C-alpha cells in the first residue's frame, strides 16, 4: 500500500483546477509548470473526450460525447456490454493489493493527451508533488443522461458502475504517480454539489458513498480535495474527511467564514483551504487586478489562514482563450506575491 511521503507546503502555493484553452500539449504543460504545484492539464478544445465527465467515464459502455462535451449514454449498448465491464471493474477491486490492479483504468492518450507527457515532465524536473483531478461521482451520476434524456442516477446499476469507474481511475492515476515517487494531490471536481439537498435520502446515500471514496484514496496516501465552484451545504462537505476544500471565493468564502466552528474544526484537524481567488468569468476582467482581489479576500479571512491556503483561479479555463488564461495566471502569481510579502 502506498504511503504519503510529501506534505503540502506550509506557506501560500499556487495551482489550477485543470482545464486549459490551449490546442498544443507542450504549451499547456509549460503553463502548468509555472505554478507552485504543477497540475495535469485538460485541453478539451483538442478533443471533446477531455471534457470532465467524458474523461472521468472513458471506457463506460455506450458513452457518447458531443463536440461541446455533453455526454449521453446509449442504454441499449450499455445493457449489452455492462456485465463484462462490471466484471473487469470487480476484478480490479478484488485484486487491489496488486500494485497494477487498476493500471488499465489510467486515462488513454485520446481522453487525456497530456497524461503521459505530464508524467515525463514531472520525472525530468524531479518534482515530487503534483495535482491531478477527476470529475467526482456525484456530479458524474447527476449529469449523465440516457439518449432519450432520462436521468441515469435513477438506474442503480448505472450509478454503481459510475462510482466504481471514477474510483478505479482515481486509484490508477494516483498509483502511477506514487510509482514514480510523486505525491498526488487529487481533486474530485464536484460542481454538481450546488444541487445537494441533505434532507433527500438519495443525496445522503451519495454523500456517504463520496465519503467512502475519499477514505479509500486517503488510505492509499493520496492528499484528497474537493473542488466545488458554487454554493452548497457546507456542513455536509466538511463532514467528508477532506484534506483540502477548493472553493470559488467570490461565491462561497463569506458563507464558509460565517460557520466558524466548522471551519475551525476543519483547519485545526489539518485541513487546508484552496481559494479560487481570481475570477474566471469574462465579465469585468478588464477592471479587476491582483491588489483589488487581494483586499477583497483579505477582508474575509485572517492573514495567517490566507497564507496557509492554496491559491487558484475560481474554476477551469477551458472556456477562455489563451490570452485570458495568461492574464488569469499573471494575476494569480501577483496575488501570491501580495500574500507572502
ZAVEXPA-354116 format. One record per residue (C-alpha): residue number from 1; residue in one letter; x, y, z. Coordinates in Angstrom, 2 decimals, always signed. Example, Ala and Ser with C-alpha at 12.3 -4.5 7.8 and 13.67 -1.06 7.14 Angstrom:
REC     i   aa      east     north        up
REC     1    A    +12.30     -4.50     +7.80
REC     2    S    +13.67     -1.06     +7.14
# end
This chain:
REC     i   aa      east     north        up
REC     1    X     +0.00     +0.00     +0.00
REC     2    X     +1.32     +3.45     -0.91
REC     3    X     +2.06     +5.86     +1.94
REC     4    X     +2.10     +9.64     +1.91
REC     5    X     +5.70    +10.80     +1.60
REC     6    X     +5.36    +14.51     +0.80
REC     7    X     +3.24    +17.05     +2.64
REC     8    X     +1.75    +20.27     +1.35
REC     9    X     +3.88    +23.43     +1.50
REC    10    X     +3.23    +25.34     +4.73
REC    11    X     +3.06    +28.74     +3.05
REC    12    X     +0.98    +30.00     +0.17
REC    13    X     +1.28    +27.92     -3.00
REC    14    X     -0.48    +28.07     -6.35
REC    15    X     -2.10    +25.54     -8.64
REC    16    X     -5.07    +25.39    -11.03
REC    17    X     -8.30    +23.49    -11.35
REC    18    X     -7.36    +21.63    -14.54
REC    19    X     -8.85    +22.65    -17.87
REC    20    X     -6.99    +24.98    -20.24
REC    21    X     -7.83    +26.58    -23.61
REC    22    X     -4.64    +25.51    -25.37
REC    23    X     -4.50    +23.36    -28.51
REC    24    X     -0.89    +22.34    -28.05
REC    25    X     +0.28    +19.83    -25.43
REC    26    X     +3.68    +21.45    -24.92
REC    27    X     +2.14    +24.89    -24.41
REC    28    X     -0.37    +23.51    -21.91
REC    29    X     +2.39    +21.76    -19.97
REC    30    X     +4.58    +24.86    -19.93
REC    31    X     +1.62    +26.76    -18.47
REC    32    X     +1.05    +24.08    -15.83
REC    33    X     +4.63    +24.15    -14.56
REC    34    X     +4.56    +27.91    -13.91
REC    35    X     +2.54    +27.40    -10.72
REC    36    X     +3.90    +26.05     -7.42
REC    37    X     +2.12    +22.72     -7.66
REC    38    X     +2.01    +21.52    -11.29
REC    39    X     -1.38    +20.23    -12.38
REC    40    X     -2.49    +17.79    -15.07
REC    41    X     -3.83    +19.91    -17.95
REC    42    X     -7.09    +19.01    -19.65
REC    43    X     -7.36    +20.57    -23.12
REC    44    X    -10.85    +19.77    -24.43
REC    45    X    -10.58    +22.13    -27.41
REC    46    X     -8.22    +19.47    -28.80
REC    47    X    -10.64    +16.59    -28.20
REC    48    X    -14.10    +16.66    -26.54
REC    49    X    -13.17    +13.47    -24.66
REC    50    X    -11.07    +15.77    -22.47
REC    51    X    -14.14    +17.47    -21.01
REC    52    X    -14.53    +16.49    -17.37
REC    53    X    -17.41    +13.97    -17.50
REC    54    X    -16.20    +12.27    -20.67
REC    55    X    -12.66    +11.98    -19.33
REC    56    X    -13.81    +10.54    -16.00
REC    57    X    -16.15     +7.98    -17.57
REC    58    X    -13.96     +6.95    -20.51
REC    59    X    -14.48     +3.27    -21.25
REC    60    X    -18.04     +3.06    -19.92
REC    61    X    -20.09     +1.04    -22.43
REC    62    X    -22.44     +3.13    -24.56
REC    63    X    -20.96     +6.50    -23.59
REC    64    X    -21.33     +9.04    -26.41
REC    65    X    -19.73    +12.50    -26.49
REC    66    X    -20.85    +15.56    -28.46
REC    67    X    -18.47    +18.17    -29.80
REC    68    X    -19.42    +20.54    -26.97
REC    69    X    -18.52    +17.90    -24.39
REC    70    X    -22.07    +16.92    -23.46
REC    71    X    -22.45    +13.22    -22.67
REC    72    X    -25.20    +10.70    -23.26
REC    73    X    -25.49     +7.00    -22.55
REC    74    X    -26.77     +4.67    -25.25
REC    75    X    -28.67     +2.38    -22.90
REC    76    X    -29.04     -0.40    -25.44
REC    77    X    -25.27     -0.61    -25.90
REC    78    X    -24.73     -0.29    -22.16
REC    79    X    -27.12     -3.20    -21.44
REC    80    X    -25.28     -5.42    -23.88
REC    81    X    -21.79     -4.69    -22.54
REC    82    X    -22.16     -3.61    -18.94
REC    83    X    -21.81     -7.08    -17.44
REC    84    X    -18.37     -7.60    -18.95
REC    85    X    -17.29     -4.10    -17.92
REC    86    X    -18.52     -4.66    -14.36
REC    87    X    -16.54     -7.91    -14.20
REC    88    X    -13.43     -6.01    -15.25
REC    89    X    -14.01     -3.42    -12.53
REC    90    X    -14.76     -6.00     -9.87
REC    91    X    -11.64     -7.98    -10.77
REC    92    X     -9.55     -4.84    -10.25
REC    93    X    -11.02     -4.28     -6.78
REC    94    X    -10.73     -7.98     -5.89
REC    95    X     -7.01     -7.82     -6.69
REC    96    X     -6.47     -4.33     -5.25
REC    97    X     -3.35     -5.40     -3.32
REC    98    X     -1.61     -5.88     -6.66
REC    99    X     +0.07     -2.53     -7.46
REC   100    X     -1.00     -2.92    -11.11
REC   101    X     -4.63     -3.86    -10.36
REC   102    X     -6.02     -0.58    -11.70
REC   103    X     -3.41     +0.27    -14.32
REC   104    X     -5.76     -0.46    -17.24
REC   105    X     -8.00     +2.37    -15.98
REC   106    X     -5.36     +5.06    -16.44
REC   107    X     -6.54     +7.73    -18.90
REC   108    X     -5.86     +6.92    -22.53
REC   109    X     -3.98     +9.30    -24.82
REC   110    X     -7.28    +10.07    -26.54
REC   111    X     -9.03    +11.17    -23.34
REC   112    X     -6.03    +12.82    -21.69
REC   113    X     -3.43    +13.89    -24.23
REC   114    X     -1.28    +15.46    -21.51
REC   115    X     -1.25    +12.49    -19.11
REC   116    X     +1.92    +10.71    -20.27
REC   117    X     +3.78    +13.94    -21.20
REC   118    X     +2.87    +15.29    -17.73
REC   119    X     +4.37    +12.22    -16.06
REC   120    X     +7.50    +12.59    -18.17
REC   121    X     +7.88    +16.28    -17.28
REC   122    X     +7.44    +15.57    -13.58
REC   123    X    +10.21    +12.97    -13.73
REC   124    X    +12.54    +15.16    -15.79
REC   125    X    +12.11    +18.11    -13.43
REC   126    X    +12.35    +15.85    -10.35
REC   127    X     +9.11    +17.23     -8.95
REC   128    X     +7.72    +15.29     -6.00
REC   129    X     +4.28    +16.87     -5.54
REC   130    X     +1.65    +17.18     -8.28
REC   131    X     -2.08    +17.78     -8.62
REC   132    X     -4.44    +15.65    -10.64
REC   133    X     -8.22    +15.85    -10.90
REC   134    X    -11.24    +13.85    -11.96
REC   135    X    -14.96    +14.56    -12.12
REC   136    X    -16.45    +13.32     -8.87
REC   137    X    -19.02    +10.53     -8.64
REC   138    X    -21.94    +12.75     -7.57
REC   139    X    -21.60    +15.19    -10.45
REC   140    X    -20.94    +12.34    -12.90
REC   141    X    -24.05    +10.49    -11.77
REC   142    X    -26.27    +13.57    -11.77
REC   143    X    -25.10    +14.95    -15.12
REC   144    X    -25.15    +11.82    -17.26
REC   145    X    -28.38    +11.21    -19.18
REC   146    X    -29.57     +8.45    -21.46
REC   147    X    -30.03     +9.36    -25.11
REC   148    X    -33.75     +9.94    -24.51
REC   149    X    -32.91    +12.44    -21.75
REC   150    X    -33.68    +10.24    -18.74
REC   151    X    -31.64    +10.64    -15.56
REC   152    X    -29.20     +7.75    -15.22
REC   153    X    -28.96     +8.40    -11.47
REC   154    X    -32.40     +6.76    -11.22
REC   155    X    -30.92     +3.50    -12.53
REC   156    X    -28.96     +2.00     -9.60
REC   157    X    -26.83     -0.29    -11.78
REC   158    X    -25.57     +2.65    -13.83
REC   159    X    -24.89     +4.78    -10.74
REC   160    X    -22.94     +1.94     -9.14
REC   161    X    -20.83     +1.47    -12.26
REC   162    X    -20.05     +5.20    -12.43
REC   163    X    -18.93     +5.17     -8.80
REC   164    X    -16.62     +2.18     -9.31
REC   165    X    -15.19     +3.60    -12.53
REC   166    X    -14.38     +7.00    -11.02
REC   167    X    -12.71     +5.33     -8.03
REC   168    X    -10.80     +2.89    -10.25
REC   169    X     -9.50     +5.74    -12.44
REC   170    X     -8.57     +7.85     -9.41
REC   171    X     -6.66     +4.90     -7.95
REC   172    X     -4.94     +4.20    -11.27
REC   173    X     -3.73     +7.78    -11.66
REC   174    X     -2.64     +8.10     -8.04
REC   175    X     -0.77     +4.80     -8.02
REC   176    X     +1.03     +5.78    -11.20
REC   177    X     +2.28     +8.97     -9.56
REC   178    X     +3.31     +7.08     -6.43
REC   179    X     +5.21     +4.55     -8.55
REC   180    X     +7.24     +7.44     -9.95
REC   181    X     +8.00     +8.78     -6.46
REC   182    X     +5.47    +11.63     -6.72
REC   183    X     +2.92    +12.55     -4.04
REC   184    X     -0.51    +13.01     -5.65
REC   185    X     -2.97    +15.69     -4.67
REC   186    X     -6.29    +14.64     -6.16
REC   187    X     -9.26    +16.97     -6.50
REC   188    X    -12.67    +15.42     -7.07
REC   189    X    -14.39    +18.03     -9.24
REC   190    X    -17.94    +18.29     -7.90
REC   191    X    -19.72    +21.36     -9.32
REC   192    X    -22.98    +19.42     -9.12
REC   193    X    -22.99    +19.83     -5.34
REC   194    X    -24.87    +23.11     -5.77
REC   195    X    -27.98    +20.90     -6.01
REC   196    X    -27.22    +18.98     -2.81
REC   197    X    -30.24    +18.66     -0.52
REC   198    X    -29.27    +16.99     +2.78
REC   199    X    -32.90    +16.08     +3.52
REC   200    X    -33.08    +14.00     +0.33
REC   201    X    -32.40    +10.34     +1.24
REC   202    X    -30.76     +9.65     -2.13
REC   203    X    -28.44    +12.61     -1.64
REC   204    X    -27.49    +11.32     +1.81
REC   205    X    -26.55     +7.99     +0.27
REC   206    X    -24.50     +9.77     -2.39
REC   207    X    -22.66    +11.72     +0.31
REC   208    X    -21.84     +8.55     +2.20
REC   209    X    -20.50     +6.96     -0.98
REC   210    X    -18.41    +10.06     -1.63
REC   211    X    -17.02     +9.86     +1.91
REC   212    X    -16.09     +6.21     +1.39
REC   213    X    -14.28     +7.11     -1.85
REC   214    X    -12.31     +9.83     -0.08
REC   215    X    -11.40     +7.44     +2.73
REC   216    X    -10.26     +4.77     +0.27
REC   217    X     -7.98     +7.19     -1.55
REC   218    X     -6.62     +8.69     +1.67
REC   219    X     -5.82     +5.15     +2.83
REC   220    X     -3.61     +4.88     -0.26
REC   221    X     -1.79     +8.05     +0.87
REC   222    X     -3.44    +10.46     -1.58
REC   223    X     -3.94    +14.06     -0.43
REC   224    X     -7.66    +14.47     -1.09
REC   225    X     -9.55    +17.59     -2.11
REC   226    X    -12.95    +18.51     -3.47
REC   227    X    -13.49    +21.42     -5.83
REC   228    X    -16.94    +22.98     -5.71
REC   229    X    -17.24    +26.28     -7.58
REC   230    X    -20.75    +27.07     -6.37
REC   231    X    -22.59    +27.40     -3.08
REC   232    X    -23.66    +24.19     -1.33
REC   233    X    -24.47    +22.76     +2.10
REC   234    X    -21.02    +23.26     +3.59
REC   235    X    -21.67    +21.33     +6.82
REC   236    X    -22.12    +18.20     +4.71
REC   237    X    -18.90    +18.87     +2.79
REC   238    X    -16.86    +19.49     +5.94
REC   239    X    -18.03    +16.10     +7.24
REC   240    X    -16.37    +14.19     +4.38
REC   241    X    -12.88    +13.94     +5.90
REC   242    X    -11.14    +16.06     +3.27
REC   243    X     -7.57    +17.30     +3.31
REC   244    X     -8.39    +20.25     +1.02
REC   245    X    -11.56    +22.18     +0.27
REC   246    X    -11.40    +24.12     -3.02
REC   247    X    -13.89    +26.95     -3.50
REC   248    X    -14.67    +30.00     -5.60
REC   249    X    -14.01    +32.74     -3.03
REC   250    X    -16.47    +35.19     -4.60
REC   251    X    -19.22    +32.59     -4.40
REC   252    X    -18.52    +30.86     -1.13
REC   253    X    -15.81    +32.28     +1.17
REC   254    X    -18.18    +34.57     +3.06
REC   255    X    -20.65    +31.74     +3.66
REC   256    X    -17.90    +29.43     +4.91
REC   257    X    -16.43    +32.01     +7.29
REC   258    X    -19.92    +32.51     +8.72
REC   259    X    -19.71    +28.93    +10.02
REC   260    X    -16.62    +29.42    +12.21
REC   261    X    -17.00    +26.24    +14.26
REC   262    X    -16.98    +24.08    +11.12
REC   263    X    -14.10    +25.98     +9.55
REC   264    X    -12.01    +26.00    +12.75
REC   265    X    -12.52    +22.27    +13.24
REC   266    X    -11.50    +21.58     +9.63
REC   267    X     -8.36    +23.71     +9.80
REC   268    X     -7.31    +22.57    +13.29
REC   269    X     -7.53    +18.95    +12.14
REC   270    X     -5.03    +19.68     +9.37
REC   271    X     -7.39    +20.65     +6.57
REC   272    X     -6.43    +23.32     +4.07
REC   273    X     -8.44    +25.76     +2.02
REC   274    X     -7.81    +26.07     -1.70
REC   275    X     -9.10    +29.53     -2.55
REC   276    X    -10.23    +30.39     -6.07
REC   277    X     -9.13    +34.00     -5.73
REC   278    X     -9.04    +35.01     -9.41
REC   279    X    -12.46    +35.13    -11.13
REC   280    X    -12.87    +33.06    -14.25
REC   281    X    -15.89    +34.87    -15.65
REC   282    X    -15.21    +37.20    -18.57
REC   283    X    -17.40    +39.95    -17.16
REC   284    X    -15.28    +42.64    -15.57
REC   285    X    -11.92    +41.08    -16.42
REC   286    X    -10.58    +44.43    -17.62
REC   287    X    -11.48    +46.06    -14.30
REC   288    X    -10.09    +43.73    -11.64
REC   289    X     -6.45    +43.41    -10.61
REC   290    X     -4.49    +41.41     -8.07
REC   291    X     -4.40    +44.18     -5.46
REC   292    X     -8.18    +44.70     -5.50
REC   293    X     -8.80    +40.96     -5.38
REC   294    X     -6.34    +40.58     -2.51
REC   295    X     -8.04    +43.25     -0.41
REC   296    X    -11.45    +41.72     -1.14
REC   297    X    -10.34    +38.26     +0.04
REC   298    X     -8.30    +39.71     +2.91
REC   299    X    -11.47    +41.35     +4.29
REC   300    X    -12.99    +37.88     +4.80
REC   301    X    -10.11    +35.80     +6.13
REC   302    X     -7.29    +36.46     +8.56
REC   303    X     -3.73    +36.77     +7.16
REC   304    X     -2.40    +33.55     +8.71
REC   305    X     -5.14    +31.45     +7.18
REC   306    X     -4.76    +33.14     +3.84
REC   307    X     -1.00    +32.46     +3.91
REC   308    X     -1.65    +28.77     +4.62
REC   309    X     -4.14    +28.42     +1.77
REC   310    X     -3.52    +27.14     -1.73
REC   311    X     -4.38    +29.81     -4.33
REC   312    X     -6.09    +29.05     -7.64
REC   313    X     -8.38    +30.60    -10.22
REC   314    X    -12.05    +30.17     -9.37
REC   315    X    -12.60    +27.42    -11.93
REC   316    X    -11.13    +25.80    -15.03
REC   317    X    -10.09    +27.90    -18.00
REC   318    X    -11.24    +25.80    -20.96
REC   319    X    -13.93    +28.31    -21.97
REC   320    X    -11.43    +31.17    -22.18
REC   321    X     -8.78    +31.87    -24.79
REC   322    X     -5.02    +31.67    -24.31
REC   323    X     -4.73    +35.42    -23.75
REC   324    X     -7.32    +35.34    -20.96
REC   325    X     -5.58    +32.35    -19.41
REC   326    X     -2.29    +34.24    -19.38
REC   327    X     -3.93    +37.22    -17.69
REC   328    X     -5.50    +34.97    -15.06
REC   329    X     -2.18    +33.23    -14.38
REC   330    X     -0.26    +36.50    -14.06
REC   331    X     -2.94    +37.84    -11.68
REC   332    X     -2.75    +34.66     -9.60
REC   333    X     +1.03    +34.88     -9.27
REC   334    X     +0.82    +38.57     -8.33
REC   335    X     -1.85    +37.72     -5.74
REC   336    X     +0.53    +35.11     -4.28
REC   337    X     +3.30    +37.73     -4.03
REC   338    X     +0.98    +40.01     -2.10
REC   339    X     +0.08    +37.19     +0.31
REC   340    X     +3.68    +36.29     +1.15
REC   341    X     +5.08    +39.84     +1.20
# end
